[in-house]
Each structure stands twice: as C-alpha cells, then as structure tokens.
C-alpha cells in the first residue's frame, strides 16, 4: 500500500509536465480565421480557398521577416512563420481529403488549390535557393524547409490526381445518365 501512495505524486508530476508541453504548441490561425472556417464548414470551394489564403499569408509573412535584416529574432520568426505555413497547409490537405472521402464534387474547389500548390512550391524553392550562400543558416532551416517542400510536392500530386479522378468520374456519371435517359420509354 505504501508503494501506491508514493507513485501518485510521480503520476501527477508527469501529467502536469505533459499538459505544460501541450500548451507550448500554438494555433497558427487567429480567431477571425477560425470563425471564417467555421462559417464555411460544409462548403468545400469557400473553405479550401480560405485555407489557401491563410497559407499564402504565412508564406508572405515569412518572406517579410526574412527581408527585414534588422528584425529581432529573425531566424526564430522565420522558422515560426514557416511552421505556421506548414500547419495551415497540412490542414488544407486534411480538408481536401475529408471532402474527397465524403465524395463531394471538388472539381471547381481544387483548381485554386492546385495553382496555390505550384505557387507555394516555387516560393519554398526560392527560399531554399536564397540560403545557398549561407550554409549555417541553410542548415538551421534544412529539416523544416525540407518537410514543407516534401509536403507541398506530395499534396500537389495528390490534388492533381484527385482532380483527374473526379473529372473522369463525373464524366462517366454524365455519360451513364444520358444512356439511362435514352433507354427510357417515352
């Protein structure tokens, strides 16, 4: 019985440490952005466009911080902006997958997403290229930047494939609908 009593404080300390660690992660979206997403919860075209806009704003912020050579904690601010972009982009991709799993028609909604994929990949590659002359700085961003590029590249392929699948499926449904209509007795 004595052993159980001494284990309780250890468990409490571990739970508190876990909770403190979880509080450290911040949400990359602000309250206004969250409200906008909530309002567009069932509307893929609007919701995905919002995520594209939010991700673009994070990349623009990263470029702005990088351009300000006098900014305090420039490296940390750049890293935070890049992480925020990655978090928002992951949410964008998760939403695409959720709508696709629900079998929503995403043909129109995916077009701006695919355009943004190309834009985001180009901006990330330009950022990586800008680090070519500063190996120490390049090393400090290597993992996060590599993760962002891998994520965007993989998602871009998935988004293009999904669009092609949906266009084919809807084309087949349309053909099937015409066949069904032509075989009906008048």
N, CA and C atoms as an extended XYZ file, in Angstrom:
558
Properties=species:S:1:pos:R:3:atomname:S:1:resname:S:1:resid:I:1 pbc="F F F"
N         0.826       -1.192        0.000 N   UNK     1
C         0.000        0.000        0.000 CA  UNK     1
C         0.863        1.245        0.000 C   UNK     1
N         1.988        1.198        0.668 N   UNK     2
C         2.888        2.346        0.743 CA  UNK     2
C         3.437        2.691       -0.635 C   UNK     2
N         3.680        1.690       -1.447 N   UNK     3
C         4.226        1.913       -2.774 CA  UNK     3
C         3.229        2.675       -3.663 C   UNK     3
N         1.965        2.404       -3.564 N   UNK     4
C         0.937        3.084       -4.366 CA  UNK     4
C         0.861        4.567       -4.008 C   UNK     4
N         0.995        4.882       -2.726 N   UNK     5
C         0.934        6.289       -2.307 CA  UNK     5
C         2.113        7.085       -2.843 C   UNK     5
N         3.279        6.484       -2.911 N   UNK     6
C         4.446        7.214       -3.412 CA  UNK     6
C         4.414        7.357       -4.928 C   UNK     6
N         3.658        6.527       -5.606 N   UNK     7
C         3.554        6.621       -7.057 CA  UNK     7
C         2.604        7.736       -7.492 C   UNK     7
N         1.677        8.108       -6.661 N   UNK     8
C         0.704        9.139       -7.013 CA  UNK     8
C         1.377       10.473       -7.323 C   UNK     8
N         2.309       10.967       -6.509 N   UNK     9
C         2.951       12.242       -6.863 CA  UNK     9
C         3.712       12.170       -8.189 C   UNK     9
N         4.301       11.040       -8.481 N   UNK    10
C         5.038       10.884       -9.736 CA  UNK    10
C         4.071       10.987      -10.914 C   UNK    10
N         2.930       10.352      -10.804 N   UNK    11
C         1.932       10.398      -11.865 CA  UNK    11
C         1.426       11.830      -12.054 C   UNK    11
N         1.182       12.533      -10.966 N   UNK    12
C         0.700       13.915      -11.037 CA  UNK    12
C         1.739       14.800      -11.723 C   UNK    12
N         3.000       14.639      -11.371 N   UNK    13
C         4.068       15.434      -11.982 CA  UNK    13
C         4.147       15.138      -13.479 C   UNK    13
N         4.051       13.883      -13.865 N   UNK    14
C         4.095       13.520      -15.276 CA  UNK    14
C         2.912       14.112      -16.043 C   UNK    14
N         1.724       14.076      -15.447 N   UNK    15
C         0.550       14.655      -16.098 CA  UNK    15
C         0.696       16.162      -16.269 C   UNK    15
N         1.207       16.842      -15.252 N   UNK    16
C         1.415       18.283      -15.343 CA  UNK    16
C         2.469       18.626      -16.389 C   UNK    16
N         3.527       17.858      -16.458 N   UNK    17
C         4.575       18.108      -17.450 CA  UNK    17
C         4.030       17.904      -18.859 C   UNK    17
N         3.203       16.878      -19.045 N   UNK    18
C         2.601       16.628      -20.355 CA  UNK    18
C         1.676       17.775      -20.750 C   UNK    18
N         0.867       18.232      -19.805 N   UNK    19
C        -0.053       19.343      -20.094 CA  UNK    19
C         0.715       20.615      -20.413 C   UNK    19
N         1.789       20.875      -19.711 N   UNK    20
C         2.596       22.072      -19.974 CA  UNK    20
C         3.228       21.998      -21.355 C   UNK    20
N         3.678       20.831      -21.744 N   UNK    21
C         4.270       20.653      -23.066 CA  UNK    21
C         3.248       20.849      -24.174 C   UNK    21
N         2.028       20.431      -23.938 N   UNK    22
C         0.981       20.591      -24.942 CA  UNK    22
C         0.564       22.047      -25.081 C   UNK    22
N         0.652       22.823      -24.021 N   UNK    23
C         0.272       24.221      -24.086 CA  UNK    23
C         1.272       25.027      -24.893 C   UNK    23
N         2.467       24.554      -25.062 N   UNK    24
C         3.510       25.277      -25.782 CA  UNK    24
C         3.177       25.417      -27.262 C   UNK    24
N         2.479       24.433      -27.853 N   UNK    25
C         2.125       24.479      -29.273 CA  UNK    25
C         1.011       25.498      -29.472 C   UNK    25
N         1.241       26.426      -30.372 N   UNK    26
C         0.247       27.480      -30.603 CA  UNK    26
C        -0.509       27.203      -31.887 C   UNK    26
N        -1.703       27.727      -31.952 N   UNK    27
C        -2.538       27.574      -33.136 CA  UNK    27
C        -2.111       28.615      -34.162 C   UNK    27
N        -1.817       28.210      -35.394 N   UNK    28
C        -1.372       29.179      -36.397 CA  UNK    28
C        -2.507       30.074      -36.912 C   UNK    28
N        -3.748       29.723      -36.595 N   UNK    29
C        -4.890       30.522      -37.052 CA  UNK    29
C        -5.355       31.459      -35.943 C   UNK    29
N        -5.775       32.651      -36.334 N   UNK    30
C        -6.320       33.575      -35.341 CA  UNK    30
C        -7.836       33.363      -35.228 C   UNK    30
N        -8.470       34.050      -34.291 N   UNK    31
C        -9.895       33.846      -34.035 CA  UNK    31
C       -10.762       34.190      -35.248 C   UNK    31
N       -10.431       35.254      -35.952 N   UNK    32
C       -11.200       35.653      -37.134 CA  UNK    32
C       -11.124       34.566      -38.214 C   UNK    32
N        -9.934       34.019      -38.426 N   UNK    33
C        -9.765       32.958      -39.419 CA  UNK    33
C       -10.558       31.713      -39.021 C   UNK    33
N       -10.531       31.389      -37.752 N   UNK    34
C       -11.277       30.227      -37.262 CA  UNK    34
C       -12.774       30.436      -37.478 C   UNK    34
N       -13.259       31.637      -37.208 N   UNK    35
C       -14.680       31.937      -37.428 CA  UNK    35
C       -15.047       31.801      -38.905 C   UNK    35
N       -14.197       32.293      -39.783 N   UNK    36
C       -14.458       32.181      -41.220 CA  UNK    36
C       -14.535       30.711      -41.643 C   UNK    36
N       -13.625       29.901      -41.114 N   UNK    37
C       -13.630       28.481      -41.448 CA  UNK    37
C       -14.877       27.793      -40.910 C   UNK    37
N       -15.270       28.171      -39.719 N   UNK    38
C       -16.466       27.600      -39.110 CA  UNK    38
C       -17.700       27.917      -39.971 C   UNK    38
N       -17.768       29.143      -40.487 N   UNK    39
C       -18.899       29.546      -41.326 CA  UNK    39
C       -18.934       28.777      -42.645 C   UNK    39
N       -17.799       28.324      -43.110 N   UNK    40
C       -17.708       27.613      -44.390 CA  UNK    40
C       -17.495       26.116      -44.204 C   UNK    40
N       -17.916       25.590      -43.077 N   UNK    41
C       -17.613       24.203      -42.728 CA  UNK    41
C       -18.038       23.188      -43.785 C   UNK    41
N       -19.179       23.379      -44.409 N   UNK    42
C       -19.698       22.397      -45.359 CA  UNK    42
C       -19.549       22.832      -46.812 C   UNK    42
N       -18.795       23.896      -47.050 N   UNK    43
C       -18.664       24.456      -48.393 CA  UNK    43
C       -17.224       24.316      -48.879 C   UNK    43
N       -16.913       23.233      -49.575 N   UNK    44
C       -15.516       22.983      -49.947 CA  UNK    44
C       -14.870       24.111      -50.744 C   UNK    44
N       -15.594       24.690      -51.660 N   UNK    45
C       -14.999       25.727      -52.509 CA  UNK    45
C       -14.537       26.928      -51.671 C   UNK    45
N       -15.364       27.357      -50.744 N   UNK    46
C       -15.035       28.509      -49.897 CA  UNK    46
C       -13.989       28.125      -48.855 C   UNK    46
N       -14.197       26.989      -48.213 N   UNK    47
C       -13.293       26.567      -47.132 CA  UNK    47
C       -11.862       26.354      -47.642 C   UNK    47
N       -11.720       25.694      -48.775 N   UNK    48
C       -10.385       25.434      -49.307 CA  UNK    48
C        -9.717       26.729      -49.760 C   UNK    48
N       -10.497       27.639      -50.332 N   UNK    49
C        -9.939       28.930      -50.720 CA  UNK    49
C        -9.452       29.700      -49.488 C   UNK    49
N       -10.198       29.616      -48.393 N   UNK    50
C        -9.753       30.271      -47.157 CA  UNK    50
C        -8.411       29.692      -46.697 C   UNK    50
N        -8.294       28.377      -46.716 N   UNK    51
C        -7.026       27.757      -46.311 CA  UNK    51
C        -5.882       28.177      -47.234 C   UNK    51
N        -6.149       28.274      -48.521 N   UNK    52
C        -5.122       28.733      -49.464 CA  UNK    52
C        -4.692       30.148      -49.084 C   UNK    52
N        -5.660       31.014      -48.815 N   UNK    53
C        -5.350       32.402      -48.440 CA  UNK    53
C        -4.550       32.460      -47.145 C   UNK    53
N        -4.925       31.645      -46.180 N   UNK    54
C        -4.225       31.646      -44.892 CA  UNK    54
C        -2.793       31.126      -45.048 C   UNK    54
N        -2.617       30.084      -45.839 N   UNK    55
C        -1.274       29.540      -46.075 CA  UNK    55
C        -0.418       30.570      -46.811 C   UNK    55
N        -1.003       31.229      -47.801 N   UNK    56
C        -0.287       32.257      -48.556 CA  UNK    56
C         0.154       33.396      -47.616 C   UNK    56
N        -0.706       33.786      -46.711 N   UNK    57
C        -0.370       34.850      -45.755 CA  UNK    57
C         0.808       34.437      -44.875 C   UNK    57
N         0.876       33.155      -44.518 N   UNK    58
C         2.010       32.682      -43.681 CA  UNK    58
C         3.311       32.734      -44.473 C   UNK    58
N         3.260       32.356      -45.736 N   UNK    59
C         4.469       32.425      -46.566 CA  UNK    59
C         4.872       33.874      -46.816 C   UNK    59
N         3.894       34.742      -47.047 N   UNK    60
C         4.199       36.166      -47.229 CA  UNK    60
C         4.840       36.740      -45.975 C   UNK    60
N         4.339       36.324      -44.813 N   UNK    61
C         4.920       36.775      -43.549 CA  UNK    61
C         6.362       36.288      -43.406 C   UNK    61
N         6.603       35.060      -43.805 N   UNK    62
C         7.960       34.523      -43.742 CA  UNK    62
C         8.896       35.341      -44.625 C   UNK    62
N         8.443       35.668      -45.843 N   UNK    63
C         9.269       36.465      -46.757 CA  UNK    63
C         9.514       37.862      -46.190 C   UNK    63
N         8.513       38.430      -45.564 N   UNK    64
C         8.642       39.762      -44.968 CA  UNK    64
C         9.668       39.755      -43.832 C   UNK    64
N         9.583       38.755      -42.989 N   UNK    65
C        10.536       38.643      -41.873 CA  UNK    65
C        11.949       38.430      -42.406 C   UNK    65
N        12.079       37.583      -43.409 N   UNK    66
C        13.409       37.316      -43.998 CA  UNK    66
C        14.005       38.568      -44.621 C   UNK    66
N        13.168       39.415      -45.193 N   UNK    67
C        13.657       40.633      -45.846 CA  UNK    67
C        14.086       41.698      -44.843 C   UNK    67
N        13.554       41.622      -43.635 N   UNK    68
C        13.884       42.606      -42.593 CA  UNK    68
C        15.149       42.153      -41.861 C   UNK    68
N        16.292       42.619      -42.327 N   UNK    69
C        17.569       42.176      -41.755 CA  UNK    69
C        17.798       42.700      -40.340 C   UNK    69
N        17.002       43.689      -39.918 N   UNK    70
C        17.166       44.253      -38.581 CA  UNK    70
C        16.170       43.694      -37.569 C   UNK    70
N        15.348       42.765      -37.995 N   UNK    71
C        14.339       42.191      -37.103 CA  UNK    71
C        15.009       41.403      -35.973 C   UNK    71
N        14.460       41.578      -34.781 N   UNK    72
C        14.955       40.799      -33.648 CA  UNK    72
C        14.480       39.358      -33.806 C   UNK    72
N        15.308       38.444      -33.420 N   UNK    73
C        14.969       37.019      -33.505 CA  UNK    73
C        14.484       36.633      -34.906 C   UNK    73
N        15.145       37.165      -35.890 N   UNK    74
C        14.741       36.944      -37.283 CA  UNK    74
C        14.666       35.457      -37.636 C   UNK    74
N        15.659       34.716      -37.197 N   UNK    75
C        15.671       33.282      -37.509 CA  UNK    75
C        14.482       32.576      -36.860 C   UNK    75
N        14.189       32.876      -35.615 N   UNK    76
C        13.055       32.260      -34.921 CA  UNK    76
C        11.740       32.684      -35.563 C   UNK    76
N        11.601       33.957      -35.902 N   UNK    77
C        10.371       34.426      -36.535 CA  UNK    77
C        10.175       33.766      -37.903 C   UNK    77
N        11.263       33.594      -38.621 N   UNK    78
C        11.188       32.926      -39.926 CA  UNK    78
C        10.770       31.478      -39.737 C   UNK    78
N        11.378       30.817      -38.780 N   UNK    79
C        11.065       29.421      -38.505 CA  UNK    79
C         9.599       29.285      -38.072 C   UNK    79
N         9.138       30.197      -37.210 N   UNK    80
C         7.739       30.160      -36.754 CA  UNK    80
C         6.780       30.367      -37.924 C   UNK    80
N         7.096       31.313      -38.799 N   UNK    81
C         6.229       31.570      -39.959 CA  UNK    81
C         6.212       30.360      -40.890 C   UNK    81
N         7.355       29.723      -41.073 N   UNK    82
C         7.425       28.528      -41.915 CA  UNK    82
C         6.636       27.383      -41.268 C   UNK    82
N         6.758       27.231      -39.960 N   UNK    83
C         5.994       26.193      -39.257 CA  UNK    83
C         4.495       26.484      -39.340 C   UNK    83
N         4.122       27.756      -39.191 N   UNK    84
C         2.709       28.133      -39.317 CA  UNK    84
C         2.186       27.804      -40.714 C   UNK    84
N         2.995       28.096      -41.745 N   UNK    85
C         2.601       27.743      -43.106 CA  UNK    85
C         2.364       26.240      -43.205 C   UNK    85
N         3.302       25.465      -42.695 N   UNK    86
C         3.195       24.013      -42.784 CA  UNK    86
C         1.959       23.509      -42.047 C   UNK    86
N         1.680       24.065      -40.873 N   UNK    87
C         0.494       23.657      -40.106 CA  UNK    87
C        -0.791       23.980      -40.867 C   UNK    87
N        -0.868       25.185      -41.431 N   UNK    88
C        -2.062       25.584      -42.179 CA  UNK    88
C        -2.188       24.744      -43.447 C   UNK    88
N        -1.072       24.507      -44.121 N   UNK    89
C        -1.107       23.713      -45.351 CA  UNK    89
C        -1.539       22.270      -45.049 C   UNK    89
N        -1.065       21.722      -43.937 N   UNK    90
C        -1.498       20.381      -43.539 CA  UNK    90
C        -3.015       20.349      -43.322 C   UNK    90
N        -3.544       21.394      -42.715 N   UNK    91
C        -4.990       21.490      -42.504 CA  UNK    91
C        -5.722       21.581      -43.852 C   UNK    91
N        -5.170       22.341      -44.776 N   UNK    92
C        -5.738       22.429      -46.113 CA  UNK    92
C        -5.828       21.034      -46.731 C   UNK    92
N        -4.736       20.309      -46.678 N   UNK    93
C        -4.697       18.973      -47.265 CA  UNK    93
C        -5.658       18.023      -46.543 C   UNK    93
N        -5.724       18.117      -45.217 N   UNK    94
C        -6.669       17.294      -44.463 CA  UNK    94
C        -8.109       17.585      -44.888 C   UNK    94
N        -8.412       18.858      -45.121 N   UNK    95
C        -9.757       19.228      -45.552 CA  UNK    95
C       -10.057       18.690      -46.948 C   UNK    95
N        -9.082       18.762      -47.852 N   UNK    96
C        -9.272       18.182      -49.188 CA  UNK    96
C        -9.617       16.705      -49.039 C   UNK    96
N        -8.866       15.996      -48.209 N   UNK    97
C        -9.106       14.565      -48.022 CA  UNK    97
C       -10.474       14.297      -47.402 C   UNK    97
N       -10.875       15.121      -46.448 N   UNK    98
C       -12.185       14.949      -45.813 CA  UNK    98
C       -13.309       15.134      -46.823 C   UNK    98
N       -13.230       16.190      -47.614 N   UNK    99
C       -14.262       16.423      -48.630 CA  UNK    99
C       -14.252       15.305      -49.674 C   UNK    99
N       -13.075       14.833      -50.042 N   UNK   100
C       -12.984       13.744      -51.020 CA  UNK   100
C       -13.588       12.462      -50.448 C   UNK   100
N       -13.317       12.191      -49.171 N   UNK   101
C       -13.879       10.999      -48.530 CA  UNK   101
C       -15.407       11.055      -48.473 C   UNK   101
N       -15.937       12.267      -48.375 N   UNK   102
C       -17.402       12.445      -48.361 CA  UNK   102
C       -17.976       12.396      -49.775 C   UNK   102
N       -17.101       12.275      -50.752 N   UNK   103
C       -17.470       12.214      -52.169 CA  UNK   103
C       -18.106       13.510      -52.663 C   UNK   103
N       -17.632       14.634      -52.105 N   UNK   104
C       -18.067       15.946      -52.588 CA  UNK   104
C       -17.452       16.216      -53.952 C   UNK   104
N       -18.141       17.016      -54.734 N   UNK   105
C       -17.624       17.438      -56.029 CA  UNK   105
C       -16.591       18.535      -55.785 C   UNK   105
N       -15.333       18.231      -55.972 N   UNK   106
C       -14.237       19.166      -55.690 CA  UNK   106
C       -13.598       19.720      -56.958 C   UNK   106
N       -14.193       19.466      -58.098 N   UNK   107
C       -13.561       19.887      -59.347 CA  UNK   107
C       -13.284       21.385      -59.363 C   UNK   107
N       -14.238       22.187      -58.996 N   UNK   108
C       -14.045       23.634      -59.013 CA  UNK   108
C       -13.163       24.081      -57.841 C   UNK   108
N       -13.339       23.469      -56.689 N   UNK   109
C       -12.593       23.847      -55.483 CA  UNK   109
C       -11.106       23.513      -55.587 C   UNK   109
N       -10.761       22.470      -56.325 N   UNK   110
C        -9.361       22.038      -56.405 CA  UNK   110
C        -8.507       22.905      -57.321 C   UNK   110
N        -9.114       23.567      -58.266 N   UNK   111
C        -8.313       24.346      -59.219 CA  UNK   111
C        -7.483       25.432      -58.530 C   UNK   111
N        -8.053       26.262      -57.637 N   UNK   112
C        -7.197       27.243      -56.950 CA  UNK   112
C        -6.204       26.592      -55.986 C   UNK   112
N        -6.549       25.433      -55.460 N   UNK   113
C        -5.628       24.713      -54.576 CA  UNK   113
C        -4.406       24.265      -55.371 C   UNK   113
N        -4.630       23.725      -56.552 N   UNK   114
C        -3.531       23.249      -57.393 CA  UNK   114
C        -2.657       24.417      -57.850 C   UNK   114
N        -3.278       25.542      -58.184 N   UNK   115
C        -2.499       26.736      -58.535 CA  UNK   115
C        -1.652       27.191      -57.348 C   UNK   115
N        -2.238       27.140      -56.157 N   UNK   116
C        -1.503       27.539      -54.958 CA  UNK   116
C        -0.367       26.556      -54.659 C   UNK   116
N        -0.597       25.270      -54.904 N   UNK   117
C         0.470       24.282      -54.703 CA  UNK   117
C         1.707       24.676      -55.503 C   UNK   117
N         1.495       25.063      -56.756 N   UNK   118
C         2.601       25.468      -57.627 CA  UNK   118
C         3.272       26.723      -57.077 C   UNK   118
N         2.469       27.685      -56.684 N   UNK   119
C         2.998       28.937      -56.112 CA  UNK   119
C         3.791       28.662      -54.831 C   UNK   119
N         3.232       27.863      -53.943 N   UNK   120
C         3.898       27.581      -52.664 CA  UNK   120
C         5.211       26.832      -52.882 C   UNK   120
N         5.193       25.856      -53.785 N   UNK   121
C         6.420       25.124      -54.084 CA  UNK   121
C         7.496       26.051      -54.625 C   UNK   121
N         7.107       26.974      -55.501 N   UNK   122
C         8.072       27.923      -56.077 CA  UNK   122
C         8.644       28.848      -54.996 C   UNK   122
N         7.792       29.321      -54.110 N   UNK   123
C         8.266       30.211      -53.036 CA  UNK   123
C         9.204       29.482      -52.083 C   UNK   123
N         8.881       28.254      -51.761 N   UNK   124
C         9.741       27.477      -50.866 CA  UNK   124
C        11.083       27.167      -51.528 C   UNK   124
N        11.058       26.865      -52.811 N   UNK   125
C        12.316       26.603      -53.528 CA  UNK   125
C        13.153       27.877      -53.634 C   UNK   125
N        12.498       29.018      -53.835 N   UNK   126
C        13.222       30.289      -53.875 CA  UNK   126
C        13.850       30.585      -52.517 C   UNK   126
N        13.134       30.277      -51.455 N   UNK   127
C        13.678       30.464      -50.106 CA  UNK   127
C        14.911       29.583      -49.918 C   UNK   127
N        14.796       28.318      -50.330 N   UNK   128
C        15.941       27.405      -50.210 CA  UNK   128
C        17.120       27.912      -51.029 C   UNK   128
N        16.855       28.407      -52.236 N   UNK   129
C        17.928       28.931      -53.094 CA  UNK   129
C        18.579       30.168      -52.466 C   UNK   129
N        17.795       30.969      -51.767 N   UNK   130
C        18.348       32.175      -51.139 CA  UNK   130
C        19.298       31.830      -49.992 C   UNK   130
N        19.239       30.607      -49.528 N   UNK   131
C        20.097       30.176      -48.425 CA  UNK   131
C        21.406       29.556      -48.917 C   UNK   131
N        21.582       29.470      -50.236 N   UNK   132
C        22.743       28.782      -50.813 CA  UNK   132
C        24.073       29.370      -50.352 C   UNK   132
N        24.129       30.661      -50.142 N   UNK   133
C        25.387       31.307      -49.763 CA  UNK   133
C        25.598       31.380      -48.256 C   UNK   133
N        24.658       30.865      -47.496 N   UNK   134
C        24.772       30.884      -46.032 CA  UNK   134
C        24.536       29.476      -45.488 C   UNK   134
N        25.561       28.638      -45.546 N   UNK   135
C        25.398       27.237      -45.160 CA  UNK   135
C        24.897       27.037      -43.721 C   UNK   135
N        25.345       27.882      -42.808 N   UNK   136
C        24.901       27.731      -41.415 CA  UNK   136
C        23.405       28.000      -41.302 C   UNK   136
N        22.961       29.059      -41.965 N   UNK   137
C        21.543       29.387      -41.943 CA  UNK   137
C        20.746       28.298      -42.686 C   UNK   137
N        21.275       27.841      -43.792 N   UNK   138
C        20.606       26.791      -44.562 CA  UNK   138
C        20.421       25.542      -43.708 C   UNK   138
N        21.438       25.227      -42.933 N   UNK   139
C        21.366       24.056      -42.062 CA  UNK   139
C        20.295       24.227      -40.991 C   UNK   139
N        20.143       25.447      -40.485 N   UNK   140
C        19.159       25.669      -39.420 CA  UNK   140
C        17.723       25.510      -39.911 C   UNK   140
N        17.487       25.700      -41.205 N   UNK   141
C        16.148       25.550      -41.766 CA  UNK   141
C        15.976       24.231      -42.514 C   UNK   141
N        17.016       23.457      -42.649 N   UNK   142
C        17.009       22.290      -43.531 CA  UNK   142
C        15.849       21.342      -43.265 C   UNK   142
N        15.651       20.950      -42.034 N   UNK   143
C        14.615       19.961      -41.739 CA  UNK   143
C        13.222       20.524      -41.994 C   UNK   143
N        12.933       21.686      -41.443 N   UNK   144
C        11.602       22.277      -41.581 CA  UNK   144
C        11.295       22.630      -43.033 C   UNK   144
N        12.258       23.212      -43.721 N   UNK   145
C        12.067       23.570      -45.120 CA  UNK   145
C        11.910       22.314      -45.984 C   UNK   145
N        12.716       21.305      -45.705 N   UNK   146
C        12.592       20.035      -46.423 CA  UNK   146
C        11.224       19.399      -46.200 C   UNK   146
N        10.743       19.458      -44.967 N   UNK   147
C         9.411       18.919      -44.657 CA  UNK   147
C         8.333       19.673      -45.406 C   UNK   147
N         8.446       20.998      -45.437 N   UNK   148
C         7.452       21.821      -46.138 CA  UNK   148
C         7.451       21.496      -47.628 C   UNK   148
N         8.632       21.412      -48.226 N   UNK   149
C         8.715       21.096      -49.659 CA  UNK   149
C         8.164       19.701      -49.960 C   UNK   149
N         8.532       18.728      -49.148 N   UNK   150
C         8.033       17.362      -49.352 CA  UNK   150
C         6.516       17.316      -49.228 C   UNK   150
N         5.982       18.023      -48.236 N   UNK   151
C         4.540       18.035      -48.004 CA  UNK   151
C         3.810       18.674      -49.182 C   UNK   151
N         4.288       19.833      -49.614 N   UNK   152
C         3.637       20.524      -50.737 CA  UNK   152
C         3.740       19.693      -52.009 C   UNK   152
N         4.913       19.130      -52.283 N   UNK   153
C         5.085       18.339      -53.506 CA  UNK   153
C         4.169       17.113      -53.514 C   UNK   153
N         4.115       16.394      -52.387 N   UNK   154
C         3.273       15.197      -52.313 CA  UNK   154
C         1.798       15.563      -52.413 C   UNK   154
N         1.394       16.610      -51.715 N   UNK   155
C        -0.009       17.022      -51.739 CA  UNK   155
C        -0.392       17.537      -53.128 C   UNK   155
N         0.517       18.252      -53.778 N   UNK   156
C         0.226       18.758      -55.124 CA  UNK   156
C        -0.076       17.603      -56.071 C   UNK   156
N         0.714       16.560      -55.997 N   UNK   157
C         0.465       15.384      -56.836 CA  UNK   157
C        -0.884       14.765      -56.484 C   UNK   157
N        -1.154       14.623      -55.190 N   UNK   158
C        -2.431       14.057      -54.761 CA  UNK   158
C        -3.602       14.913      -55.228 C   UNK   158
N        -3.445       16.234      -55.149 N   UNK   159
C        -4.525       17.140      -55.564 CA  UNK   159
C        -4.785       17.013      -57.070 C   UNK   159
N        -3.710       16.948      -57.858 N   UNK   160
C        -3.883       16.787      -59.310 CA  UNK   160
C        -4.529       15.444      -59.639 C   UNK   160
N        -4.074       14.392      -58.953 N   UNK   161
C        -4.648       13.067      -59.188 CA  UNK   161
C        -6.132       13.038      -58.814 C   UNK   161
N        -6.469       13.663      -57.690 N   UNK   162
C        -7.862       13.700      -57.248 CA  UNK   162
C        -8.725       14.452      -58.253 C   UNK   162
N        -8.229       15.568      -58.750 N   UNK   163
C        -8.979       16.330      -59.740 CA  UNK   163
C        -9.216       15.481      -60.992 C   UNK   163
N        -8.183       14.798      -61.457 N   UNK   164
C        -8.332       13.941      -62.638 CA  UNK   164
C        -9.341       12.823      -62.381 C   UNK   164
N        -9.277       12.217      -61.195 N   UNK   165
C       -10.228       11.156      -60.841 CA  UNK   165
C       -11.657       11.695      -60.828 C   UNK   165
N       -11.829       12.869      -60.225 N   UNK   166
C       -13.176       13.428      -60.138 CA  UNK   166
C       -13.703       13.826      -61.513 C   UNK   166
N       -12.860       14.399      -62.346 N   UNK   167
C       -13.314       14.764      -63.691 CA  UNK   167
C       -13.725       13.520      -64.471 C   UNK   167
N       -12.957       12.465      -64.333 N   UNK   168
C       -13.294       11.215      -65.013 CA  UNK   168
C       -14.588       10.617      -64.448 C   UNK   168
N       -14.723       10.599      -63.140 N   UNK   169
C       -15.915       10.027      -62.515 CA  UNK   169
C       -17.171       10.809      -62.900 C   UNK   169
N       -17.091       12.116      -62.898 N   UNK   170
C       -18.268       12.910      -63.239 CA  UNK   170
C       -18.590       12.822      -64.735 C   UNK   170
N       -17.555       12.663      -65.556 N   UNK   171
C       -17.777       12.473      -66.992 CA  UNK   171
C       -18.504       11.143      -67.216 C   UNK   171
N       -18.072       10.106      -66.500 N   UNK   172
C       -18.717        8.799      -66.620 CA  UNK   172
C       -20.144        8.831      -66.096 C   UNK   172
N       -20.379        9.556      -65.020 N   UNK   173
C       -21.741        9.679      -64.484 CA  UNK   173
C       -22.642       10.383      -65.487 C   UNK   173
N       -22.100       11.412      -66.129 N   UNK   174
C       -22.875       12.154      -67.111 CA  UNK   174
C       -23.225       11.240      -68.289 C   UNK   174
N       -22.233       10.467      -68.771 N   UNK   175
C       -22.487        9.524      -69.865 CA  UNK   175
C       -23.517        8.485      -69.442 C   UNK   175
N       -23.371        7.981      -68.227 N   UNK   176
C       -24.290        6.974      -67.713 CA  UNK   176
C       -25.698        7.548      -67.621 C   UNK   176
N       -25.799        8.804      -67.220 N   UNK   177
C       -27.098        9.468      -67.129 CA  UNK   177
C       -27.767        9.583      -68.485 C   UNK   177
N       -26.973        9.912      -69.527 N   UNK   178
C       -27.514       10.011      -70.881 CA  UNK   178
C       -27.958        8.648      -71.391 C   UNK   178
N       -27.208        7.588      -71.085 N   UNK   179
C       -27.593        6.244      -71.512 CA  UNK   179
C       -28.905        5.851      -70.842 C   UNK   179
N       -29.009        6.135      -69.543 N   UNK   180
C       -30.233        5.790      -68.815 CA  UNK   180
C       -31.416        6.547      -69.398 C   UNK   180
N       -31.232        7.818      -69.732 N   UNK   181
C       -32.319        8.635      -70.276 CA  UNK   181
C       -32.727        8.155      -71.670 C   UNK   181
N       -31.765        7.698      -72.483 N   UNK   182
C       -32.062        7.287      -73.844 CA  UNK   182
C       -32.765        5.936      -73.870 C   UNK   182
N       -32.651        5.143      -72.826 N   UNK   183
C       -33.281        3.829      -72.791 CA  UNK   183
C       -34.648        3.862      -72.152 C   UNK   183
N       -35.053        4.996      -71.640 N   UNK   184
C       -36.369        5.093      -71.024 CA  UNK   184
C       -37.464        5.109      -72.093 C   UNK   184
N       -38.510        4.430      -71.808 N   UNK   185
C       -39.633        4.518      -72.752 CA  UNK   185
C       -40.289        5.879      -72.649 C   UNK   185
N       -40.760        6.372      -73.790 N   UNK   186
C       -41.356        7.719      -73.786 CA  UNK   186
C       -42.838        7.652      -73.719 C   UNK   186
